[in-house]
Amino acid sequence: MRALVTGATGFVGPHLIAHLRECGDDVVLPGDATGANGSFDITDRTAVHEVFDAQRPEVVYHLAAWSDVGASWRDPIGCLRVNVEGTANVLDAARASGVDRVIVVGSSEEYGKIDDDGGRLNEEAPLRPITPYGASKVAASFLALQAWLGGELETIRVRAFSHTGAGQSDRFVVPALAQRIVAAERAHASSIKIGARSPVRELSDVRDVVRAYRLLLEHGEPGAVYNVCRGSGVSIGEIADGLVARAGGRITAEVDEALVRPVEVPRLVGDPTRLVEATGWEPEFSLDDTLDAVLGHARAQGS
């Protein structure tokens, strides 16, 4: 398959590109057409169409997005432009250039305010986003649905739950904690700061997530939406404890109220049944594997 990846230079993009090439796919990147070192502004409709016309992909993985949940509060319009207008441009260009299928990657933040009954969220749960980011992802998902129902472009929608791995920005909790541990080790400090310990999240390995994306592109139902998740949760405190344990017990994690978000979903755990039934996907990497990868990357970067 000739596959174009938007967001190729972000966190997930390089992992996805490596996996696609391992599978024998012909991967083309927006930067190959623009000559701008991978730079690609999805809010520029003309530029998006020019890239699609030049590259003529058969399938598209739409990863490019505003992904900083916290920053979406400070600039909600900027977030909406990238995630909604940008997605509309990608879908329009895909339709115009004859693309066969598009994976549109959304987020578990679309579920938002949930009733914490200790269960797992399936795709039929109500969408009640509590952040501008979450709202933008709901809108982008429904643009993808409309592209299938009204435009006959085969779109497959994903709600990706939390995932991490080597190379993720320290704007996200796991690499942020790993970098604090590395800094503490180098300074011979005895503790690091963390936010709230109690929130429970999915935590998949990015290498498992990109496998799910390709499987869904092959086997997913057009117009359908799929959770990409493990189906089990872990608290932020447990993640922090797992990371500091890798420092040999010399460091502790202490809560800093300044790092506690004013609005926080207490539990966000998904049900991957639909994904598994459609593709046979199962996670290959354990939580320990993932934490080892993130901390190892942080140590390599700090050396």
N, C-alpha and C positions, 0 to 999 in steps of 0.2 A: 504493500500500500504506500502511496505517496502522501505523507502526513505533514501538515503544517502545525506548528506549536506556537500559540501566542503566549507571551510571558516566558519565553524561552530562557531568559537570563535571570529569572527569579529563583526562589528556593526549589520549588518542585520541578521546574522546567528541565534543568540539567539531568535530574534523576530520570524523568520521563524520557527524555531524548536518548539517554544511554540504554534504557530498557527497550525502546522501540527499535533501536539499531541492533541490539542483541537478537531481536525477533525477526530481523531481516527487512524491516521497513525502510523505505527511502524517506528520510526526514529532511524537510526543507524549513528554513528559518526566515522570519520576516527580514532580518538583517541581511540575508543573502541577496535580497532584492533591493533594499534601500542603500546598502553600502555604508550603513551607519553603526557598525559594530554591534548589531543586534537591537539598536534603538528602534522603537515602533510605537507610535502614539495612536492607540485605538480610538481616541476621541476625534481624530482627523479622518473624516469619512473618505475624502479623496485619496489619502495615503493608503488607507486600508484596501480600498478597491484596487489601487495600483499594485499592491503587494499580491493580492489574490490573482489578478490578471497575469502577473509575471510568473508566479509560482505554480499556478494551476493544480492545487492539491486535490486529492480524492477525498481525504478526510481531514478534519480539523479538531485539535484539542485546544479548547479556549480556556487557558489558565490566566491570562493577563487580567489583573484586577487590583483595585485598592484593597489591601489585605489587613491594614492596621485598624483594628476595631476601636481602640482608644482614640486614635486621631480622627476617626469619623465624627466624633462629637465636636471637635474643634472646627472641622471643615466638612459639614454634611453635603454641601453642594458639590464640592470637589469629589467626594466619594461617589455621589450619585452620577456625576458626569462620567467617571471612569467605568463604573460597574453597570450602569444602565445604558447611557448613550454609547459607550464603547462596545457593549455587547450587541446593541442594535446594529451598529456599524459592521461588526464581524458577521452577524447573521445575514445582513443584507448583501454583503460582499460574497459570502458563501453561496447564497442562493443564485446570485447573478453569474457566478463563475462555474456553476454546475457541480458543486461539492456534493458528495454522496451522503456523508454523515458528519455531524458535529457533536462533540461532547462539550457541554457547558457546565463548568465546575462551580457549584454553589457551596453553601456552608450550613452546618448545623445551627449557626446563629439565626437562621430563618425561623427556627422553632420558637426561640425567644422565651417568653414567660410561660413556663410549663407547670403543670401540677405535679409536684414531687411525690409520687407514690412509690418510688423505689424501682419502678419498672423501666423498660426500654422503649424508646420512641420508635415507632414505625412511620412509614411515609404518609400514613393517613392522619397523623397528629395535626392539630390546628397550627397554623403559622401565626405567631404573635410576637414579631421581632421587637426587641427593646432597645436596640442600638440603630443609629443611621446605617451602619454597615449591614446589619441584618436585613433592614428594610430594602436596601439597594439590591441585595442578593435575591430577595423574594421577587422584586420587579424583574431582575435579569432572568430568573427562572421562568417567569410567566411570558416574557418575550420569546424565550426558546420554545415554550409550549405553543404559543401563537404561531411561530414560524412553521411548526409542524401542522397544526390544525388548519391554519389559514393560507399557508404558503407551500405546503408539501415538502419542506426541507426536513430531512430526517434528523431530528435533534434528540439527544439523550441527556437527561438532566441528572446531576449528581449533587447530593448533599454530603460533603466531606466533613466528618467530625475531626477533632483535633488530631494532628499528626506532626511528627518532628523527625529530625535526622541531621546528619552532618550538613553544615552549610546554611542552616536556618538562621535568620536574623535574631539578634538578642532583644528585639522588640517582643519576642515570644518567650513564654515562661521557662521552658526547659533549657534552651541555649543561654538565656539570661542567668539562670541559676548556675549552669556549668561555667560560664565566664566568671561569675563571682567566686566560685570555688577555686578556679585557677589563679585569680588575683589574690585570694586569701592564702593559697599555698605559697605563692611567690613572696608575699609580705609577711609570712609566718603568723597570719592572723588566726584567731580561734573561732570566729563565727562569720556567717554571712546573713544578709537580710532577705526575708521573703515577705510576700503579702499574705492574704488569708490562706490558712492551711486546709479549711474544710471543703471548698468546692471540689466536686467530683467530675472528672472528665474522661472521655475516651482518650487513648493515646496510642495511635497506630504508628507504625514505622513507615516513613515515606516510600521505602522500597516496596512495601506491600501495597500502598495506595496506588502507585503508578501501575502496578500489575492489574489492579482492579479497573483502572481507567481503560486500559487496552482491552481487557476482557469485555467490558461493557460496550465499547465501541463495536466489537465483533458480535456480541450476543444480546445486547440490550434491546428493548422494545422502543421504537420511535415514540416520542412524546412522554414516555414514562420517566419517573424519578426514582433514584436509588440512593439509599444511605450507603456511604462507604465508611465502615467502622468495624471494630472487633466484636462489639456486643458486650463489653465489660468495662467498668470504670475504675479509676484510681484517683485518689485525692491528691491535691497539690502538695499536701504535707508528706504523703507517702513518696511522691516523686522526689521532693527535696531530700527526704531521709535516704532514699536510694542513691542519690548523687553524692551526698556528703559521706555516706558509708564508703564510697570509692576513694575518698581521701584518707582512708585508714583510721577513721575515728578521731582525727585531730581537729575537726571542724564541726560546729553545730549550726543549726539554722534557727534564726530568731525572727519572730514576726515584727515587722515595721508597719505601723498603722498608716504611714504615708504611702505605702505600696498597696493598700487595700482599696479595691475599686468601690466607688459609691453605689454602683448598680452591678450586681453579680448574680448570674443564674446559679443556684446551689448545686444542681446536678444535671448533667447532660450526657446521657448514655443512649446509644442508638441500637436499633435492631437490624442486623445485616441480612435477615432471612431472604428478602427479595433479591439482593445481590448474589447470595450463595445459590439460590435456586436457579437464577438466570445464567450463572457463569461457572459454578463450582469453586469459586474463589475461597481460599482459606489463608489466614495470615501465616507467614513463614518465620517471622522474627518476633522474639519474645520482648517483653518490656526491658529485661536485662540487656538484651542485644542492643536495643535502641539507646538506652542510657549510656552504655559503653561507647557507642558510636558518637553520640553528641559530646560527651566529656572528652573522648579521645581527640575529636576535632578541635575542641576548645584548647586543649593542651598543646596540640600541634601549632595552632595559630598563635598561642601565647609564648611559644618557645623562641 
